Amino acid sequence: MPIKKENILTKSKDFKAPINPDAMHFINVGGAPHYLMGFKGTAGERFEENTRIMKMIGKDAYREEVVK
């Protein structure tokens, strides 16, 4: 199932990331999941970061880690 990016975290002025998600810079160190450089603390940034991690490790592995 594709991830829909049109939601309150990406559209609402109170939650959206300060820049376009496609312009965000992520880094991967030592095989760990990607994390966002220059994180400003918005829910939209965290959503984008988690979306990329889920795409990287897969839905099942992501779900397993979230419910721990």
C-alpha positions as CSV (number, residue, x, y, z in Angstrom):
1,M,0.0,0.0,0.0
2,P,1.5,3.4,-1.0
3,I,2.1,6.0,1.7
4,K,-0.1,9.0,1.2
5,K,1.8,12.2,2.1
6,E,-1.3,14.4,1.9
7,N,-2.3,14.5,5.5
8,I,-2.4,16.9,8.5
9,L,1.4,16.5,9.1
10,T,2.4,17.7,5.7
11,K,-0.3,20.3,5.0
12,S,-1.2,22.0,8.3
13,K,0.9,25.1,9.0
14,D,1.1,24.0,12.7
15,F,2.7,20.6,11.8
16,K,4.3,20.7,8.4
17,A,8.1,20.6,7.9
18,P,9.7,24.0,7.3
19,I,11.0,23.0,3.9
20,N,9.8,20.7,1.1
21,P,10.4,17.1,2.2
22,D,12.2,16.4,-1.1
23,A,14.8,19.0,-0.1
24,M,15.5,17.5,3.3
25,H,19.0,16.1,3.9
26,F,19.2,12.7,5.5
27,I,22.3,10.8,6.6
28,N,23.0,7.1,7.2
29,V,25.8,6.1,9.5
30,G,27.0,2.6,10.0
31,G,24.0,0.9,8.5
32,A,21.6,2.6,10.9
33,P,18.4,4.0,9.5
34,H,18.5,7.4,7.9
35,Y,18.1,10.4,10.2
36,L,17.4,14.0,9.3
37,M,20.1,16.6,9.4
38,G,19.1,20.0,10.7
39,F,16.0,18.8,12.4
40,K,13.8,21.7,13.5
41,G,11.4,19.7,15.7
42,T,8.3,19.7,13.5
43,A,5.9,16.7,13.4
44,G,6.1,16.9,9.6
45,E,9.9,16.4,9.6
46,R,9.5,13.4,12.0
47,F,6.8,12.0,9.7
48,E,9.1,12.2,6.7
49,E,12.0,10.7,8.6
50,N,9.9,7.8,9.8
51,T,8.4,7.3,6.3
52,R,11.9,7.0,4.8
53,I,13.0,4.5,7.6
54,M,9.9,2.4,6.9
55,K,10.7,2.3,3.2
56,M,14.3,1.3,4.0
57,I,13.6,-1.5,6.4
58,G,10.1,-2.6,5.3
59,K,6.6,-2.3,6.9
60,D,6.9,-5.5,9.0
61,A,10.3,-4.6,10.5
62,Y,9.1,-1.0,11.1
63,R,5.9,-2.2,12.8
64,E,7.9,-4.7,15.0
65,E,10.2,-1.9,16.2
66,V,7.4,0.6,16.9
67,V,5.5,-1.8,19.1
68,K,8.5,-2.7,21.3
